[in-house]
Amino acid sequence: MTARLSSTARSALFALLLAGGDAIAQETPPTPHLPAVLRDARYCEIVPIHLTREGLKASVYNTLGFDDCPADKWDALTRRELFAQFETLAVVMNGPRHFLMDGIIATGDTRTGEVITVGGIVMAKRAEISLSLHQAMGPAYTEQTIERDTTYRFDAGKPVFQLTAPDGAVYVMQAYAQIVDPSLSYADLPGLGARLKPPAGWSYATRTPDKDLLLVATGTAIVIQDELKNTYQKMAAN
């Protein structure tokens, strides 16, 4: 004989199934969608640093595709909260920042990174960085190697801001920061060279490419930051 559930039991079971369905839906991470206009789009990053058998390892989580890193939520984050969430003693709050490219194509782990929520801010893991102690504590204009697979597109006819090293290597600004100078804006970038004090032999310039400029990282990218924490990616040698 098949047991029959009472109407009360059926209602309770139905409610439980609904609750379970909601719980499963909540565990499904949101899908990022790039903003319609990427150039000058605001974002933030959280960078927890762990000591592993291979040395220092940093993971980069950012808000791209989820929201513009709301100032109230970002300002409310505490280091105690971040240390607890990432179970580490070193976490860098890297933002607010603004992108300068016009398009991003990401593949591999860069495209499908882990999605997390920090203080109500949704972020995805975008890169891994293996750091030496010198890199972790190094001054501005120190190269770092980042593990990611990306192509950054800068549209023809739009300004590109770059640093040139004494050996001729060119580093294109991929994002400007409002960390050291919260008032820094896109309009300030053409004249930024007057503020920067790079090592001897370095120079800052603005140029307008006549065709799309592509910065390609296949596995790794080499980046530097200036003293205002604006970030530049090294162009491949021709």
TORPA-4810 file (N, C-alpha, C, O; in nm, 3 decimals):
<nodes>
NODE_1_0.085_-0.119_0.000_0.000_0.000_0.000_0.089_0.124_0.000_0.186_0.132_0.075_M
NODE_2_0.054_0.218_-0.083_0.133_0.340_-0.091_0.083_0.440_0.012_-0.036_0.470_0.020_T
NODE_3_0.178_0.492_0.093_0.140_0.589_0.196_0.103_0.721_0.130_0.166_0.764_0.033_A
NODE_4_-0.001_0.785_0.184_-0.044_0.914_0.131_-0.006_1.024_0.230_-0.023_1.010_0.351_R
NODE_5_0.046_1.133_0.176_0.081_1.246_0.261_-0.042_1.331_0.287_-0.127_1.349_0.199_L
NODE_6_-0.051_1.382_0.407_-0.160_1.473_0.439_-0.139_1.604_0.362_-0.029_1.630_0.313_S
NODE_7_-0.242_1.683_0.353_-0.231_1.811_0.282_-0.127_1.900_0.347_-0.055_1.973_0.279_S
NODE_8_-0.118_1.894_0.482_-0.018_1.974_0.554_0.123_1.929_0.520_0.212_2.011_0.497_T
NODE_9_0.141_1.795_0.516_0.274_1.742_0.485_0.313_1.775_0.342_0.428_1.807_0.314_A
NODE_10_0.215_1.765_0.250_0.245_1.797_0.111_0.286_1.944_0.097_0.378_1.976_0.023_R
NODE_11_0.217_2.032_0.170_0.250_2.174_0.164_0.390_2.200_0.219_0.466_2.280_0.164_S
NODE_12_0.423_2.129_0.327_0.555_2.146_0.387_0.665_2.097_0.293_0.770_2.159_0.279_A
NODE_13_0.638_1.981_0.227_0.735_1.926_0.133_0.753_2.018_0.014_0.865_2.040_-0.032_L
NODE_14_0.642_2.073_-0.035_0.649_2.164_-0.148_0.730_2.288_-0.112_0.810_2.335_-0.193_F
NODE_15_0.709_2.341_0.007_0.784_2.459_0.052_0.933_2.427_0.064_1.018_2.510_0.030_A
NODE_16_0.963_2.305_0.113_1.102_2.265_0.127_1.170_2.255_-0.009_1.285_2.298_-0.025_L
NODE_17_1.098_2.199_-0.107_1.155_2.188_-0.240_1.179_2.326_-0.302_1.280_2.349_-0.367_L
NODE_18_1.084_2.416_-0.278_1.103_2.552_-0.329_1.225_2.617_-0.266_1.304_2.682_-0.334_L
NODE_19_1.238_2.600_-0.136_1.353_2.658_-0.065_1.483_2.600_-0.118_1.581_2.671_-0.139_A
NODE_20_1.481_2.467_-0.140_1.600_2.403_-0.194_1.633_2.454_-0.331_1.749_2.476_-0.364_G
NODE_21_1.529_2.474_-0.414_1.552_2.528_-0.547_1.611_2.667_-0.542_1.701_2.700_-0.619_G
NODE_22_1.561_2.749_-0.449_1.616_2.883_-0.433_1.761_2.877_-0.391_1.844_2.954_-0.440_D
NODE_23_1.793_2.784_-0.300_1.932_2.773_-0.253_2.023_2.735_-0.367_2.134_2.788_-0.379_A
NODE_24_1.978_2.641_-0.452_2.060_2.601_-0.565_2.078_2.718_-0.661_2.188_2.739_-0.712_I
NODE_25_1.970_2.794_-0.685_1.980_2.907_-0.776_2.077_3.010_-0.723_2.152_3.071_-0.801_A
NODE_26_2.078_3.033_-0.591_2.166_3.131_-0.533_2.313_3.090_-0.544_2.402_3.175_-0.546_Q
NODE_27_2.337_2.958_-0.551_2.474_2.913_-0.561_2.529_2.927_-0.703_2.650_2.920_-0.723_E
NODE_28_2.441_2.947_-0.802_2.486_2.965_-0.938_2.546_3.104_-0.954_2.476_3.203_-0.934_T
NODE_29_2.675_3.114_-0.990_2.738_3.246_-0.996_2.681_3.329_-1.109_2.644_3.275_-1.214_P
NODE_30_2.673_3.460_-1.091_2.625_3.547_-1.199_2.722_3.547_-1.316_2.841_3.519_-1.300_P
NODE_31_2.671_3.578_-1.432_2.753_3.584_-1.553_2.796_3.728_-1.579_2.710_3.816_-1.586_T
NODE_32_2.925_3.754_-1.594_2.969_3.892_-1.618_2.934_3.938_-1.759_2.935_3.859_-1.853_P
NODE_33_2.903_4.066_-1.772_2.875_4.126_-1.902_2.953_4.257_-1.910_2.936_4.345_-1.827_H
NODE_34_3.039_4.268_-2.011_3.119_4.388_-2.026_3.030_4.510_-2.045_2.925_4.500_-2.109_L
NODE_35_3.070_4.625_-1.989_2.991_4.747_-2.013_2.992_4.783_-2.161_3.085_4.748_-2.234_P
NODE_36_2.890_4.854_-2.205_2.880_4.892_-2.346_2.999_4.975_-2.389_3.048_4.961_-2.502_A
NODE_37_3.047_5.061_-2.301_3.167_5.141_-2.327_3.271_5.104_-2.222_3.252_5.132_-2.104_V
NODE_38_3.378_5.041_-2.265_3.479_4.993_-2.171_3.580_5.101_-2.134_3.624_5.108_-2.019_L
NODE_39_3.616_5.186_-2.230_3.715_5.291_-2.203_3.664_5.383_-2.093_3.554_5.438_-2.102_R
NODE_40_3.744_5.400_-1.990_3.715_5.481_-1.872_3.613_5.417_-1.779_3.561_5.485_-1.690_D
NODE_41_3.582_5.288_-1.796_3.491_5.218_-1.705_3.561_5.194_-1.571_3.677_5.152_-1.566_A
NODE_42_3.490_5.221_-1.464_3.545_5.206_-1.329_3.537_5.061_-1.283_3.441_4.990_-1.313_R
NODE_43_3.639_5.018_-1.210_3.639_4.884_-1.151_3.731_4.883_-1.029_3.806_4.979_-1.006_Y
NODE_44_3.725_4.774_-0.952_3.813_4.757_-0.837_3.866_4.614_-0.836_3.809_4.525_-0.898_C
NODE_45_3.977_4.595_-0.764_4.036_4.463_-0.751_4.071_4.434_-0.605_4.105_4.523_-0.529_E
NODE_46_4.060_4.308_-0.570_4.111_4.257_-0.443_4.221_4.156_-0.477_4.201_4.068_-0.560_I
NODE_47_4.336_4.170_-0.412_4.451_4.084_-0.442_4.504_4.019_-0.314_4.589_4.077_-0.247_V
NODE_48_4.453_3.900_-0.280_4.509_3.827_-0.164_4.643_3.764_-0.202_4.660_3.715_-0.314_P
NODE_49_4.737_3.766_-0.109_4.870_3.711_-0.133_4.896_3.599_-0.034_4.880_3.617_0.087_I
NODE_50_4.935_3.482_-0.085_4.961_3.366_-0.001_5.106_3.321_-0.018_5.167_3.337_-0.124_H
NODE_51_5.160_3.264_0.087_5.292_3.203_0.081_5.273_3.055_0.052_5.215_2.982_0.132_L
NODE_52_5.322_3.009_-0.064_5.309_2.870_-0.105_5.447_2.805_-0.111_5.549_2.870_-0.088_T
NODE_53_5.448_2.677_-0.142_5.576_2.607_-0.154_5.660_2.665_-0.267_5.783_2.657_-0.266_R
NODE_54_5.592_2.723_-0.367_5.662_2.782_-0.481_5.698_2.928_-0.457_5.757_2.992_-0.545_E
NODE_55_5.664_2.982_-0.341_5.691_3.122_-0.312_5.562_3.200_-0.297_5.456_3.141_-0.273_G
NODE_56_5.569_3.333_-0.311_5.452_3.417_-0.297_5.364_3.406_-0.420_5.412_3.410_-0.534_L
NODE_57_5.235_3.391_-0.397_5.138_3.380_-0.506_5.022_3.475_-0.477_4.960_3.471_-0.371_K
NODE_58_4.994_3.561_-0.575_4.883_3.656_-0.562_4.773_3.620_-0.660_4.800_3.587_-0.776_A
NODE_59_4.649_3.626_-0.615_4.533_3.605_-0.701_4.464_3.740_-0.721_4.448_3.817_-0.626_S
NODE_60_4.422_3.767_-0.844_4.360_3.895_-0.875_4.211_3.873_-0.904_4.174_3.804_-0.998_V
NODE_61_4.127_3.934_-0.821_3.982_3.932_-0.841_3.937_4.073_-0.877_3.976_4.169_-0.811_Y
NODE_62_3.855_4.088_-0.983_3.805_4.222_-1.012_3.657_4.222_-1.047_3.596_4.118_-1.071_N
NODE_63_3.602_4.343_-1.050_3.457_4.362_-1.063_3.411_4.374_-1.208_3.291_4.391_-1.231_T
NODE_64_3.501_4.365_-1.304_3.465_4.388_-1.444_3.349_4.297_-1.486_3.354_4.175_-1.467_L
NODE_65_3.247_4.357_-1.542_3.134_4.281_-1.593_3.020_4.263_-1.494_2.913_4.215_-1.531_G
NODE_66_3.043_4.301_-1.368_2.938_4.285_-1.266_2.879_4.420_-1.226_2.757_4.439_-1.231_F
NODE_67_2.964_4.514_-1.187_2.917_4.650_-1.157_3.039_4.742_-1.161_3.148_4.700_-1.200_D
NODE_68_3.020_4.867_-1.122_3.130_4.963_-1.129_3.195_4.986_-0.992_3.248_5.093_-0.965_D
NODE_69_3.189_4.883_-0.907_3.251_4.891_-0.773_3.192_5.009_-0.694_3.259_5.111_-0.676_C
NODE_70_3.068_4.994_-0.647_3.002_5.104_-0.575_3.089_5.159_-0.461_3.141_5.083_-0.380_P
NODE_71_3.104_5.290_-0.458_3.194_5.353_-0.362_3.156_5.322_-0.218_3.244_5.302_-0.134_A
NODE_72_3.026_5.317_-0.187_2.986_5.294_-0.049_3.027_5.154_-0.002_3.073_5.138_0.112_D
NODE_73_3.011_5.054_-0.089_3.050_4.918_-0.052_3.202_4.903_-0.045_3.255_4.839_0.045_K
NODE_74_3.270_4.963_-0.141_3.417_4.955_-0.144_3.477_5.021_-0.019_3.566_4.965_0.044_W
NODE_75_3.428_5.140_0.014_3.481_5.214_0.130_3.449_5.143_0.261_3.518_5.163_0.361_D
NODE_76_3.344_5.060_0.262_3.303_4.992_0.385_3.386_4.867_0.412_3.383_4.815_0.524_A
NODE_77_3.460_4.816_0.313_3.541_4.696_0.334_3.649_4.721_0.438_3.712_4.827_0.439_L
NODE_78_3.670_4.622_0.525_3.776_4.633_0.625_3.880_4.524_0.601_3.849_4.418_0.547_T
NODE_79_4.001_4.551_0.640_4.108_4.453_0.623_4.080_4.328_0.707_4.114_4.217_0.665_R
NODE_80_4.020_4.343_0.822_3.987_4.227_0.905_3.892_4.135_0.830_3.909_4.013_0.832_R
NODE_81_3.792_4.194_0.763_3.696_4.116_0.685_3.767_4.044_0.569_3.738_3.927_0.542_E
NODE_82_3.858_4.114_0.503_3.930_4.054_0.389_4.024_3.944_0.435_4.033_3.839_0.372_L
NODE_83_4.095_3.967_0.545_4.186_3.864_0.597_4.109_3.737_0.631_4.156_3.626_0.606_F
NODE_84_3.990_3.755_0.690_3.910_3.638_0.728_3.857_3.565_0.606_3.857_3.442_0.603_A
NODE_85_3.811_3.638_0.506_3.753_3.573_0.389_3.857_3.497_0.309_3.830_3.386_0.262_Q
NODE_86_3.977_3.554_0.294_4.078_3.490_0.211_4.179_3.409_0.292_4.270_3.348_0.235_F
NODE_87_4.164_3.408_0.424_4.251_3.330_0.513_4.398_3.358_0.484_4.477_3.266_0.460_E
NODE_88_4.433_3.484_0.487_4.569_3.527_0.462_4.598_3.651_0.545_4.507_3.714_0.599_T
NODE_89_4.724_3.685_0.555_4.765_3.803_0.632_4.805_3.918_0.541_4.850_4.022_0.590_L
NODE_90_4.790_3.902_0.410_4.826_4.008_0.317_4.721_4.017_0.206_4.704_3.924_0.127_A
NODE_91_4.651_4.129_0.203_4.550_4.154_0.100_4.565_4.298_0.052_4.573_4.390_0.133_V
NODE_92_4.569_4.316_-0.080_4.581_4.449_-0.139_4.444_4.491_-0.193_4.382_4.417_-0.270_V
NODE_93_4.398_4.609_-0.154_4.277_4.668_-0.212_4.324_4.756_-0.328_4.376_4.866_-0.307_M
NODE_94_4.303_4.708_-0.448_4.361_4.772_-0.567_4.251_4.844_-0.645_4.197_4.791_-0.742_N
NODE_95_4.219_4.963_-0.601_4.114_5.039_-0.667_4.075_5.160_-0.586_4.123_5.180_-0.474_G
NODE_96_3.987_5.242_-0.642_3.923_5.228_-0.773_4.021_5.250_-0.888_4.121_5.320_-0.876_P
NODE_97_3.988_5.186_-1.002_4.064_5.201_-1.124_3.969_5.223_-1.241_3.848_5.204_-1.229_R
NODE_98_4.025_5.265_-1.355_3.946_5.285_-1.476_4.021_5.226_-1.594_4.139_5.254_-1.615_H
NODE_99_3.952_5.142_-1.672_4.014_5.080_-1.789_4.035_5.184_-1.900_3.965_5.284_-1.908_F
NODE_100_4.136_5.155_-1.985_4.165_5.244_-2.097_4.150_5.177_-2.232_4.150_5.245_-2.335_L
NODE_101_4.138_5.044_-2.234_4.120_4.977_-2.363_3.974_4.987_-2.408_3.886_5.025_-2.330_M
NODE_102_3.950_4.952_-2.533_3.814_4.958_-2.588_3.751_4.821_-2.602_3.631_4.811_-2.630_D
NODE_103_3.828_4.715_-2.583_3.774_4.580_-2.591_3.867_4.482_-2.524_3.989_4.502_-2.520_G
NODE_104_3.810_4.375_-2.469_3.887_4.269_-2.405_3.838_4.135_-2.456_3.718_4.108_-2.457_I
NODE_105_3.931_4.052_-2.499_3.901_3.912_-2.529_3.980_3.827_-2.431_4.103_3.833_-2.429_I
NODE_106_3.911_3.749_-2.349_3.978_3.666_-2.248_3.949_3.520_-2.277_3.839_3.484_-2.319_A
NODE_107_4.049_3.436_-2.255_4.033_3.292_-2.277_4.087_3.216_-2.157_4.145_3.276_-2.066_T
NODE_108_4.068_3.084_-2.157_4.123_3.000_-2.051_4.072_3.040_-1.915_3.957_3.079_-1.900_G
NODE_109_4.160_3.030_-1.813_4.122_3.061_-1.676_4.085_3.208_-1.660_4.006_3.243_-1.572_D
NODE_110_4.142_3.295_-1.745_4.110_3.436_-1.736_3.962_3.459_-1.764_3.901_3.549_-1.708_T
NODE_111_3.905_3.377_-1.853_3.765_3.394_-1.891_3.671_3.327_-1.792_3.560_3.376_-1.771_R
NODE_112_3.712_3.218_-1.732_3.621_3.136_-1.652_3.659_3.135_-1.504_3.633_3.036_-1.436_T
NODE_113_3.718_3.242_-1.455_3.766_3.244_-1.318_3.656_3.231_-1.215_3.539_3.259_-1.242_G
NODE_114_3.695_3.190_-1.095_3.604_3.174_-0.981_3.533_3.306_-0.952_3.596_3.412_-0.955_E
NODE_115_3.404_3.300_-0.924_3.324_3.418_-0.890_3.298_3.418_-0.740_3.254_3.318_-0.684_V
NODE_116_3.325_3.531_-0.675_3.307_3.544_-0.532_3.232_3.674_-0.502_3.217_3.760_-0.588_I
NODE_117_3.186_3.686_-0.377_3.124_3.810_-0.331_3.200_3.857_-0.206_3.216_3.782_-0.110_T
NODE_118_3.246_3.981_-0.210_3.322_4.040_-0.099_3.250_4.167_-0.055_3.244_4.264_-0.129_V
NODE_119_3.195_4.165_0.067_3.127_4.284_0.117_3.015_4.332_0.026_2.991_4.452_0.014_G
NODE_120_2.945_4.237_-0.039_2.837_4.272_-0.129_2.882_4.308_-0.270_2.799_4.342_-0.355_G
NODE_121_3.012_4.301_-0.296_3.068_4.332_-0.428_3.102_4.201_-0.498_3.178_4.120_-0.444_I
NODE_122_3.048_4.179_-0.617_3.074_4.056_-0.692_3.200_4.073_-0.775_3.218_4.174_-0.843_V
NODE_123_3.288_3.972_-0.768_3.416_3.977_-0.840_3.445_3.841_-0.901_3.393_3.739_-0.856_M
NODE_124_3.530_3.840_-1.004_3.576_3.716_-1.064_3.728_3.713_-1.062_3.794_3.816_-1.075_A
NODE_125_3.782_3.593_-1.047_3.927_3.575_-1.050_3.975_3.589_-1.193_3.927_3.519_-1.282_K
NODE_126_4.071_3.678_-1.215_4.115_3.709_-1.350_4.261_3.674_-1.378_4.299_3.659_-1.494_R
NODE_127_4.342_3.660_-1.275_4.485_3.635_-1.300_4.551_3.579_-1.176_4.501_3.593_-1.065_A
NODE_128_4.666_3.517_-1.198_4.754_3.471_-1.092_4.891_3.535_-1.113_4.938_3.548_-1.226_E
NODE_129_4.954_3.576_-1.003_5.085_3.638_-1.012_5.181_3.565_-0.919_5.152_3.548_-0.800_I
NODE_130_5.293_3.522_-0.972_5.400_3.466_-0.888_5.496_3.579_-0.857_5.555_3.638_-0.947_S
NODE_131_5.513_3.608_-0.729_5.592_3.723_-0.687_5.721_3.682_-0.619_5.723_3.590_-0.537_L
NODE_132_5.828_3.750_-0.654_5.948_3.743_-0.571_5.931_3.847_-0.461_5.845_3.934_-0.471_S
NODE_133_6.012_3.838_-0.357_6.004_3.937_-0.249_6.034_4.075_-0.304_5.975_4.174_-0.260_L
NODE_134_6.126_4.084_-0.401_6.160_4.212_-0.461_6.041_4.271_-0.534_6.015_4.391_-0.524_H
NODE_135_5.968_4.187_-0.607_5.851_4.236_-0.678_5.741_4.279_-0.582_5.675_4.381_-0.604_Q
NODE_136_5.722_4.202_-0.476_5.616_4.233_-0.381_5.641_4.365_-0.309_5.547_4.437_-0.276_A
NODE_137_5.768_4.396_-0.285_5.803_4.516_-0.210_5.875_4.618_-0.297_5.921_4.722_-0.249_M
NODE_138_5.883_4.589_-0.426_5.961_4.672_-0.517_5.899_4.808_-0.540_5.781_4.830_-0.515_G
NODE_139_5.981_4.901_-0.589_5.933_5.037_-0.617_5.854_5.042_-0.747_5.842_4.942_-0.817_P
NODE_140_5.800_5.160_-0.778_5.733_5.181_-0.906_5.829_5.153_-1.020_5.951_5.161_-1.004_A
NODE_141_5.773_5.120_-1.133_5.849_5.089_-1.255_5.924_4.956_-1.245_6.021_4.934_-1.318_Y
NODE_142_5.879_4.868_-1.155_5.935_4.733_-1.143_5.847_4.636_-1.219_5.726_4.633_-1.197_T
NODE_143_5.905_4.557_-1.307_5.826_4.462_-1.386_5.770_4.350_-1.299_5.836_4.301_-1.207_E
NODE_144_5.647_4.310_-1.331_5.585_4.192_-1.270_5.527_4.106_-1.382_5.477_4.158_-1.481_Q
NODE_145_5.535_3.976_-1.365_5.479_3.883_-1.463_5.347_3.829_-1.411_5.340_3.774_-1.301_T
NODE_146_5.242_3.845_-1.490_5.106_3.804_-1.454_5.062_3.690_-1.545_5.081_3.696_-1.666_I
NODE_147_5.003_3.587_-1.485_4.954_3.474_-1.563_4.811_3.502_-1.609_4.718_3.497_-1.529_E
NODE_148_4.795_3.532_-1.737_4.661_3.551_-1.793_4.667_3.538_-1.944_4.773_3.547_-2.006_R
NODE_149_4.549_3.515_-2.003_4.533_3.503_-2.147_4.432_3.609_-2.192_4.312_3.590_-2.177_D
NODE_150_4.482_3.719_-2.245_4.394_3.829_-2.282_4.445_3.899_-2.409_4.565_3.896_-2.440_T
NODE_151_4.353_3.960_-2.479_4.387_4.054_-2.585_4.314_4.184_-2.555_4.191_4.188_-2.550_T
NODE_152_4.390_4.290_-2.537_4.332_4.422_-2.514_4.335_4.498_-2.647_4.438_4.506_-2.713_Y
NODE_153_4.220_4.554_-2.684_4.211_4.631_-2.809_4.194_4.778_-2.780_4.103_4.818_-2.707_R
NODE_154_4.281_4.859_-2.838_4.272_5.005_-2.831_4.235_5.053_-2.971_4.309_5.030_-3.066_F
NODE_155_4.121_5.120_-2.982_4.068_5.156_-3.113_4.155_5.259_-3.184_4.211_5.349_-3.121_D
NODE_156_4.166_5.244_-3.314_4.233_5.344_-3.396_4.166_5.479_-3.379_4.044_5.488_-3.367_A
NODE_157_4.247_5.584_-3.379_4.193_5.719_-3.369_4.168_5.766_-3.227_4.125_5.880_-3.207_G
NODE_158_4.195_5.680_-3.127_4.177_5.719_-2.987_4.313_5.722_-2.918_4.402_5.644_-2.954_K
NODE_159_4.332_5.810_-2.819_4.464_5.825_-2.759_4.509_5.704_-2.679_4.428_5.636_-2.616_P
NODE_160_4.637_5.678_-2.685_4.702_5.573_-2.608_4.812_5.640_-2.527_4.885_5.724_-2.578_V
NODE_161_4.824_5.603_-2.399_4.920_5.664_-2.308_5.026_5.560_-2.276_4.993_5.447_-2.239_F
NODE_162_5.154_5.596_-2.289_5.257_5.494_-2.278_5.385_5.547_-2.214_5.415_5.666_-2.217_Q
NODE_163_5.458_5.452_-2.157_5.592_5.478_-2.106_5.693_5.406_-2.195_5.666_5.296_-2.244_L
NODE_164_5.808_5.468_-2.215_5.916_5.405_-2.290_6.038_5.397_-2.199_6.081_5.497_-2.142_T
NODE_165_6.094_5.275_-2.187_6.210_5.251_-2.102_6.339_5.289_-2.177_6.337_5.306_-2.299_A
NODE_166_6.449_5.301_-2.104_6.576_5.336_-2.169_6.616_5.239_-2.280_6.683_5.279_-2.375_P
NODE_167_6.577_5.112_-2.269_6.614_5.014_-2.372_6.517_5.014_-2.490_6.530_4.932_-2.581_D
NODE_168_6.419_5.107_-2.490_6.324_5.116_-2.600_6.196_5.038_-2.580_6.105_5.050_-2.661_G
NODE_169_6.186_4.958_-2.474_6.064_4.883_-2.447_5.949_4.980_-2.420_5.965_5.082_-2.353_A
NODE_170_5.831_4.946_-2.474_5.714_5.032_-2.461_5.610_4.963_-2.374_5.581_4.845_-2.391_V
NODE_171_5.554_5.038_-2.280_5.451_4.990_-2.188_5.327_5.078_-2.207_5.332_5.199_-2.185_Y
NODE_172_5.216_5.017_-2.246_5.092_5.090_-2.275_5.003_5.089_-2.151_4.981_4.983_-2.090_V
NODE_173_4.951_5.205_-2.113_4.865_5.214_-1.995_4.735_5.138_-2.021_4.663_5.168_-2.117_M
NODE_174_4.706_5.041_-1.935_4.581_4.964_-1.947_4.476_5.014_-1.848_4.356_4.991_-1.868_Q
NODE_175_4.520_5.083_-1.743_4.424_5.136_-1.644_4.490_5.247_-1.565_4.607_5.239_-1.530_A
NODE_176_4.412_5.352_-1.538_4.461_5.455_-1.444_4.392_5.434_-1.309_4.283_5.378_-1.302_Y
NODE_177_4.459_5.481_-1.203_4.413_5.453_-1.067_4.374_5.581_-0.994_4.429_5.689_-1.018_A
NODE_178_4.277_5.567_-0.905_4.238_5.675_-0.814_4.269_5.633_-0.671_4.190_5.654_-0.579_Q
NODE_179_4.387_5.574_-0.654_4.431_5.525_-0.523_4.518_5.629_-0.455_4.490_5.671_-0.343_I
NODE_180_4.625_5.669_-0.522_4.713_5.773_-0.468_4.648_5.910_-0.483_4.651_5.991_-0.391_V
NODE_181_4.590_5.935_-0.599_4.523_6.062_-0.628_4.377_6.032_-0.664_4.348_6.000_-0.779_D
NODE_182_4.284_6.042_-0.567_4.143_6.012_-0.594_4.079_6.102_-0.700_3.974_6.069_-0.754_P
NODE_183_4.142_6.216_-0.730_4.083_6.309_-0.826_4.133_6.288_-0.968_4.087_6.355_-1.061_S
NODE_184_4.226_6.195_-0.987_4.280_6.172_-1.122_4.169_6.128_-1.216_4.087_6.042_-1.181_L
NODE_185_4.166_6.187_-1.336_4.060_6.155_-1.432_4.120_6.128_-1.570_4.238_6.152_-1.595_S
NODE_186_4.036_6.078_-1.658_4.079_6.050_-1.796_4.133_6.175_-1.864_4.229_6.169_-1.940_Y
NODE_187_4.070_6.290_-1.835_4.112_6.415_-1.898_4.252_6.458_-1.856_4.316_6.537_-1.925_A
NODE_188_4.300_6.406_-1.743_4.433_6.443_-1.693_4.546_6.366_-1.761_4.662_6.406_-1.753_D
NODE_189_4.514_6.255_-1.827_4.619_6.164_-1.874_4.710_6.222_-1.982_4.830_6.192_-1.979_L
NODE_190_4.663_6.304_-2.076_4.757_6.359_-2.174_4.871_6.440_-2.111_4.982_6.442_-2.164_P
NODE_191_4.844_6.506_-2.000_4.947_6.588_-1.935_5.015_6.520_-1.818_5.087_6.585_-1.741_G
NODE_192_4.994_6.388_-1.803_5.045_6.317_-1.685_5.198_6.316_-1.678_5.255_6.307_-1.570_L
NODE_193_5.263_6.325_-1.792_5.410_6.320_-1.793_5.475_6.427_-1.708_5.585_6.408_-1.656_G
NODE_194_5.407_6.540_-1.692_5.463_6.649_-1.610_5.462_6.615_-1.462_5.535_6.676_-1.385_A
NODE_195_5.380_6.517_-1.421_5.370_6.481_-1.280_5.459_6.363_-1.244_5.504_6.351_-1.130_R
NODE_196_5.483_6.275_-1.341_5.557_6.153_-1.312_5.707_6.180_-1.298_5.762_6.269_-1.362_L
NODE_197_5.770_6.100_-1.213_5.914_6.111_-1.193_5.977_5.972_-1.206_6.022_5.914_-1.108_K
NODE_198_5.978_5.919_-1.328_6.034_5.785_-1.349_6.186_5.787_-1.340_6.246_5.894_-1.335_P
NODE_199_6.248_5.670_-1.337_6.395_5.665_-1.336_6.453_5.732_-1.461_6.384_5.751_-1.561_P
NODE_200_6.579_5.767_-1.453_6.646_5.832_-1.566_6.633_5.749_-1.692_6.650_5.627_-1.690_A
NODE_201_6.604_5.817_-1.802_6.596_5.749_-1.931_6.456_5.707_-1.971_6.433_5.671_-2.087_G
NODE_202_6.360_5.712_-1.877_6.222_5.679_-1.907_6.150_5.803_-1.960_6.188_5.915_-1.926_W
NODE_203_6.047_5.783_-2.042_5.966_5.895_-2.091_5.820_5.854_-2.102_5.788_5.737_-2.120_S
NODE_204_5.732_5.954_-2.090_5.588_5.934_-2.100_5.539_6.010_-2.223_5.585_6.121_-2.250_Y
NODE_205_5.445_5.950_-2.296_5.393_6.016_-2.416_5.251_5.971_-2.445_5.206_5.867_-2.397_A
NODE_206_5.181_6.052_-2.523_5.048_6.019_-2.575_5.059_6.005_-2.726_5.120_6.089_-2.792_T
NODE_207_4.999_5.900_-2.781_4.997_5.887_-2.926_4.860_5.836_-2.969_4.787_5.776_-2.890_R
NODE_208_4.826_5.860_-3.094_4.699_5.817_-3.148_4.726_5.720_-3.263_4.765_5.764_-3.371_T
NODE_209_4.706_5.590_-3.244_4.736_5.493_-3.350_4.639_5.508_-3.467_4.522_5.541_-3.449_P
NODE_210_4.691_5.484_-3.588_4.605_5.493_-3.707_4.538_5.361_-3.739_4.458_5.353_-3.833_D
NODE_211_4.569_5.255_-3.662_4.498_5.129_-3.672_4.486_5.071_-3.532_4.560_5.110_-3.442_K
NODE_212_4.394_4.978_-3.514_4.372_4.921_-3.381_4.503_4.868_-3.323_4.579_4.800_-3.391_D
NODE_213_4.527_4.899_-3.197_4.644_4.848_-3.125_4.600_4.730_-3.040_4.505_4.741_-2.962_L
NODE_214_4.667_4.616_-3.054_4.633_4.496_-2.979_4.747_4.462_-2.884_4.862_4.448_-2.925_L
NODE_215_4.714_4.449_-2.756_4.809_4.400_-2.656_4.770_4.256_-2.625_4.665_4.232_-2.567_L
NODE_216_4.853_4.163_-2.664_4.820_4.022_-2.652_4.905_3.958_-2.542_5.027_3.974_-2.538_V
NODE_217_4.837_3.885_-2.452_4.904_3.808_-2.348_4.861_3.663_-2.363_4.745_3.628_-2.341_A
NODE_218_4.955_3.578_-2.401_4.927_3.436_-2.417_4.998_3.361_-2.306_5.114_3.321_-2.320_T
NODE_219_4.928_3.342_-2.196_4.989_3.276_-2.081_5.042_3.371_-1.978_5.016_3.356_-1.859_G
NODE_220_5.118_3.472_-2.023_5.174_3.569_-1.929_5.172_3.709_-1.990_5.173_3.726_-2.112_T
NODE_221_5.170_3.808_-1.902_5.183_3.948_-1.942_5.282_4.013_-1.846_5.286_3.979_-1.728_A
NODE_222_5.361_4.107_-1.896_5.454_4.182_-1.812_5.397_4.321_-1.792_5.368_4.392_-1.889_I
NODE_223_5.382_4.360_-1.667_5.323_4.490_-1.635_5.411_4.567_-1.539_5.494_4.509_-1.468_V
NODE_224_5.393_4.699_-1.537_5.457_4.786_-1.440_5.353_4.886_-1.391_5.247_4.902_-1.451_I
NODE_225_5.386_4.953_-1.281_5.304_5.064_-1.233_5.393_5.185_-1.211_5.509_5.172_-1.174_Q
NODE_226_5.336_5.305_-1.235_5.408_5.427_-1.201_5.380_5.462_-1.055_5.315_5.385_-0.984_D
NODE_227_5.429_5.576_-1.010_5.415_5.610_-0.867_5.271_5.646_-0.828_5.241_5.654_-0.709_E
NODE_228_5.183_5.667_-0.926_5.041_5.690_-0.897_4.961_5.561_-0.906_4.839_5.562_-0.893_L
NODE_229_5.030_5.448_-0.928_4.973_5.315_-0.939_4.889_5.294_-1.065_4.805_5.204_-1.071_K
NODE_230_4.913_5.377_-1.167_4.858_5.349_-1.299_4.933_5.229_-1.355_5.054_5.215_-1.334_N
NODE_231_4.863_5.141_-1.426_4.920_5.014_-1.471_4.941_5.013_-1.621_4.855_5.058_-1.698_T
NODE_232_5.056_4.960_-1.663_5.094_4.954_-1.804_5.134_4.811_-1.839_5.197_4.742_-1.759_Y
NODE_233_5.098_4.767_-1.960_5.143_4.635_-2.007_5.249_4.653_-2.113_5.240_4.741_-2.199_Q
NODE_234_5.351_4.569_-2.105_5.463_4.574_-2.199_5.420_4.521_-2.335_5.358_4.415_-2.346_K
NODE_235_5.454_4.598_-2.440_5.424_4.554_-2.576_5.529_4.454_-2.621_5.646_4.463_-2.584_M
NODE_236_5.487_4.358_-2.701_5.581_4.263_-2.757_5.674_4.334_-2.853_5.632_4.424_-2.926_A
NODE_237_5.801_4.293_-2.855_5.897_4.354_-2.945_5.864_4.319_-3.089_5.824_4.206_-3.118_A
NODE_238_5.880_4.414_-3.178_5.852_4.388_-3.320_5.964_4.305_-3.383_5.957_4.274_-3.502_N
</nodes>
